[in-house]
């Protein structure tokens, strides 16, 4: 019913916006975060918004291309499942790192997030090389985020319950 009204592009856009909003609401760069020691190579704070906006846009486009490339129920079910898992992991990282103040737990979680992007690429490349290639910036950025997360753990750990 919703798909008939909104179409794949509308659903992908709304989904990307909801994931971005949820992650953004969980992200607080207040005194706790500012007090963390961070490596000198950390990207500037202002870069995160534009990078994530680009990634979410590319991810939504990729999802629509992959959806339209294979109309089989099995392929579309695998695609939706991969995106749902990825969305949950994407949001969870912000909750673990910023709300629970557990960069150590967030580091373990970001490894699963990275793997979920790799699975998205594998699910997508079967039907569209272009759709899969649009996910590569996401994979690279989360790889950088994982390295940054690990560096923060090493510079500031051990962490305890907030």
C-alpha positions as a Markdown table, in Angstrom:
| # | Residue | x | y | z |
|---|---|---|---|---|
| 1 | Unk | 0.0 | 0.0 | 0.0 |
| 2 | Unk | 2.7 | 2.5 | 1.0 |
| 3 | Unk | 4.9 | 1.5 | -1.9 |
| 4 | Unk | 2.0 | 2.1 | -4.3 |
| 5 | Unk | 1.5 | 5.6 | -2.9 |
| 6 | Unk | 5.1 | 6.7 | -2.5 |
| 7 | Unk | 7.0 | 4.5 | -4.9 |
| 8 | Unk | 10.5 | 3.2 | -4.3 |
| 9 | Unk | 12.2 | 6.7 | -4.5 |
| 10 | Unk | 9.8 | 8.2 | -1.9 |
| 11 | Unk | 10.3 | 5.3 | 0.5 |
| 12 | Unk | 14.1 | 5.3 | 0.1 |
| 13 | Unk | 14.2 | 9.1 | 0.6 |
| 14 | Unk | 12.0 | 9.0 | 3.7 |
| 15 | Unk | 13.9 | 6.0 | 5.1 |
| 16 | Unk | 17.2 | 7.8 | 4.6 |
| 17 | Unk | 15.9 | 11.0 | 6.3 |
| 18 | Unk | 14.5 | 9.0 | 9.3 |
| 19 | Unk | 17.8 | 7.1 | 9.8 |
| 20 | Unk | 19.7 | 10.4 | 9.5 |
| 21 | Unk | 17.4 | 12.1 | 12.0 |
| 22 | Unk | 17.5 | 9.3 | 14.5 |
| 23 | Unk | 21.3 | 9.2 | 14.4 |
| 24 | Unk | 21.5 | 12.9 | 14.6 |
| 25 | Unk | 19.2 | 13.1 | 17.6 |
| 26 | Unk | 21.4 | 10.6 | 19.4 |
| 27 | Unk | 24.6 | 12.5 | 18.6 |
| 28 | Unk | 25.6 | 15.1 | 21.1 |
| 29 | Unk | 29.0 | 16.8 | 21.0 |
| 30 | Unk | 28.7 | 18.4 | 24.4 |
| 31 | Unk | 31.2 | 18.5 | 27.2 |
| 32 | Unk | 31.8 | 14.8 | 27.5 |
| 33 | Unk | 32.7 | 14.5 | 23.8 |
| 34 | Unk | 34.7 | 17.7 | 23.8 |
| 35 | Unk | 36.8 | 16.3 | 26.7 |
| 36 | Unk | 37.8 | 13.2 | 24.8 |
| 37 | Unk | 41.3 | 13.0 | 23.4 |
| 38 | Unk | 41.0 | 12.6 | 19.7 |
| 39 | Unk | 43.7 | 11.9 | 17.1 |
| 40 | Unk | 45.1 | 14.9 | 15.1 |
| 41 | Unk | 43.9 | 13.3 | 11.9 |
| 42 | Unk | 40.2 | 13.4 | 12.9 |
| 43 | Unk | 38.2 | 15.2 | 10.2 |
| 44 | Unk | 36.8 | 18.6 | 11.4 |
| 45 | Unk | 33.4 | 18.5 | 13.0 |
| 46 | Unk | 31.9 | 20.6 | 10.2 |
| 47 | Unk | 32.7 | 17.9 | 7.7 |
| 48 | Unk | 30.4 | 15.2 | 9.2 |
| 49 | Unk | 27.1 | 16.8 | 8.2 |
| 50 | Unk | 27.9 | 17.2 | 4.5 |
| 51 | Unk | 29.6 | 13.8 | 4.3 |
| 52 | Unk | 26.6 | 12.0 | 5.9 |
| 53 | Unk | 24.2 | 13.9 | 3.8 |
| 54 | Unk | 26.0 | 12.8 | 0.7 |
| 55 | Unk | 26.2 | 9.2 | 1.9 |
| 56 | Unk | 22.5 | 9.0 | 2.7 |
| 57 | Unk | 21.7 | 10.5 | -0.7 |
| 58 | Unk | 23.9 | 8.0 | -2.5 |
| 59 | Unk | 22.5 | 5.1 | -0.4 |
| 60 | Unk | 18.9 | 6.1 | -1.2 |
| 61 | Unk | 19.7 | 6.3 | -4.9 |
| 62 | Unk | 21.5 | 2.9 | -4.8 |
| 63 | Unk | 18.5 | 1.3 | -3.1 |
| 64 | Unk | 16.1 | 2.6 | -5.8 |
| 65 | Unk | 18.4 | 1.4 | -8.6 |
| 66 | Unk | 18.8 | -2.0 | -7.0 |
| 67 | Unk | 15.0 | -2.3 | -6.3 |
| 68 | Unk | 14.2 | -1.4 | -9.9 |
| 69 | Unk | 16.9 | -3.7 | -11.4 |
| 70 | Unk | 15.3 | -6.9 | -10.0 |
| 71 | Unk | 11.6 | -7.3 | -9.4 |
| 72 | Unk | 11.8 | -10.8 | -7.9 |
| 73 | Unk | 10.4 | -11.2 | -4.5 |
| 74 | Unk | 13.5 | -12.9 | -3.2 |
| 75 | Unk | 15.9 | -10.2 | -4.5 |
| 76 | Unk | 13.8 | -7.4 | -3.1 |
| 77 | Unk | 13.3 | -9.2 | 0.2 |
| 78 | Unk | 17.1 | -9.6 | 0.6 |
| 79 | Unk | 17.6 | -6.0 | -0.3 |
| 80 | Unk | 15.1 | -4.7 | 2.2 |
| 81 | Unk | 16.5 | -7.0 | 4.9 |
| 82 | Unk | 20.0 | -5.8 | 4.3 |
| 83 | Unk | 18.9 | -2.1 | 4.4 |
| 84 | Unk | 16.9 | -2.6 | 7.6 |
| 85 | Unk | 19.9 | -4.3 | 9.4 |
| 86 | Unk | 22.2 | -1.5 | 8.1 |
| 87 | Unk | 19.8 | 1.2 | 9.3 |
| 88 | Unk | 19.5 | -0.3 | 12.8 |
| 89 | Unk | 23.3 | -0.6 | 13.1 |
| 90 | Unk | 23.8 | 2.9 | 11.8 |
| 91 | Unk | 21.5 | 4.4 | 14.4 |
| 92 | Unk | 22.8 | 2.1 | 17.2 |
| 93 | Unk | 26.4 | 3.4 | 16.8 |
| 94 | Unk | 25.3 | 6.9 | 17.7 |
| 95 | Unk | 23.4 | 5.7 | 20.7 |
| 96 | Unk | 26.3 | 3.6 | 22.0 |
| 97 | Unk | 29.0 | 6.2 | 21.4 |
| 98 | Unk | 27.2 | 9.4 | 22.4 |
| 99 | Unk | 24.3 | 8.5 | 24.6 |
| 100 | Unk | 25.7 | 5.6 | 26.5 |
| 101 | Unk | 29.2 | 7.1 | 26.3 |
| 102 | Unk | 30.7 | 3.8 | 25.4 |
| 103 | Unk | 33.2 | 4.2 | 22.5 |
| 104 | Unk | 34.5 | 0.7 | 23.3 |
| 105 | Unk | 31.1 | -0.8 | 22.7 |
| 106 | Unk | 30.6 | 1.5 | 19.7 |
| 107 | Unk | 33.9 | 0.2 | 18.2 |
| 108 | Unk | 32.7 | -3.4 | 18.2 |
| 109 | Unk | 29.3 | -2.3 | 16.8 |
| 110 | Unk | 31.0 | -0.2 | 14.0 |
| 111 | Unk | 32.7 | -3.4 | 12.8 |
| 112 | Unk | 29.2 | -4.9 | 12.3 |
| 113 | Unk | 28.0 | -1.7 | 10.6 |
| 114 | Unk | 31.0 | -1.9 | 8.2 |
| 115 | Unk | 30.2 | -5.6 | 7.5 |
| 116 | Unk | 26.5 | -4.7 | 6.9 |
| 117 | Unk | 27.6 | -2.2 | 4.2 |
| 118 | Unk | 29.8 | -4.9 | 2.6 |
| 119 | Unk | 26.7 | -7.1 | 2.5 |
| 120 | Unk | 24.6 | -4.3 | 1.0 |
| 121 | Unk | 27.3 | -4.0 | -1.8 |
| 122 | Unk | 27.2 | -7.8 | -2.3 |
| 123 | Unk | 23.4 | -7.9 | -2.5 |
| 124 | Unk | 23.3 | -4.9 | -4.8 |
| 125 | Unk | 26.2 | -5.8 | -7.2 |
| 126 | Unk | 24.3 | -8.9 | -8.3 |
| 127 | Unk | 21.7 | -6.6 | -10.0 |
| 128 | Unk | 23.4 | -3.3 | -10.6 |
| 129 | Unk | 27.1 | -2.4 | -10.6 |
| 130 | Unk | 26.2 | 1.3 | -10.5 |
| 131 | Unk | 24.0 | 0.8 | -7.4 |
| 132 | Unk | 26.8 | -1.1 | -5.7 |
| 133 | Unk | 29.4 | 1.6 | -6.6 |
| 134 | Unk | 27.3 | 4.3 | -5.0 |
| 135 | Unk | 27.7 | 2.5 | -1.7 |
| 136 | Unk | 31.5 | 2.6 | -1.8 |
| 137 | Unk | 31.8 | 6.1 | -0.2 |
| 138 | Unk | 29.7 | 4.8 | 2.7 |
| 139 | Unk | 32.0 | 1.8 | 3.2 |
| 140 | Unk | 35.1 | 4.0 | 3.1 |
| 141 | Unk | 33.6 | 6.6 | 5.5 |
| 142 | Unk | 32.6 | 4.0 | 8.0 |
| 143 | Unk | 36.0 | 2.4 | 7.7 |
| 144 | Unk | 37.5 | 5.8 | 8.6 |
| 145 | Unk | 35.0 | 6.2 | 11.4 |
| 146 | Unk | 36.0 | 2.7 | 12.7 |
| 147 | Unk | 39.7 | 3.8 | 12.8 |
| 148 | Unk | 38.7 | 7.0 | 14.5 |
| 149 | Unk | 36.6 | 5.2 | 17.0 |
| 150 | Unk | 39.4 | 2.8 | 17.8 |
| 151 | Unk | 41.8 | 5.7 | 18.2 |
| 152 | Unk | 39.4 | 7.3 | 20.7 |
| 153 | Unk | 39.2 | 4.1 | 22.7 |
| 154 | Unk | 42.9 | 3.8 | 22.8 |
| 155 | Unk | 43.4 | 7.4 | 23.8 |
| 156 | Unk | 40.7 | 7.5 | 26.5 |
| 157 | Unk | 39.8 | 4.0 | 27.7 |
| 158 | Unk | 38.8 | 2.2 | 29.7 |
| 159 | Unk | 35.2 | 3.3 | 29.7 |
| 160 | Unk | 32.7 | 2.6 | 32.4 |
| 161 | Unk | 28.9 | 2.9 | 32.7 |
| 162 | Unk | 27.8 | 6.5 | 32.5 |
